[in-house]
Amino acid sequence: MIDLKAFVDKDKCIGCGLCESLCPDIFKIEDDGLAVAIDEELSDSDLDCAKDAEAQCPVEAISVS
């Protein structure tokens, strides 16, 4: 099994909070107003959520790899 992680490109992130609302266990908005992803491999259940957030991000700042 490949270990997958979620990433947020802070240069693209606009801090809309959609990812945090969809997947609060994976994403959070930091003090700078931008999102960050947890720094650990995703479980199978978290992977589906992270992929959904990746697809719905309005500025395509999220990647799962």
Secondary structure, DSSP 8 states (H G I E B T S, - for coil): -----EEE-TTT-----HHHHH-TTTEEE-TTS-EEE-SS---HHHHHHHHHHHHH-TT--EEE-
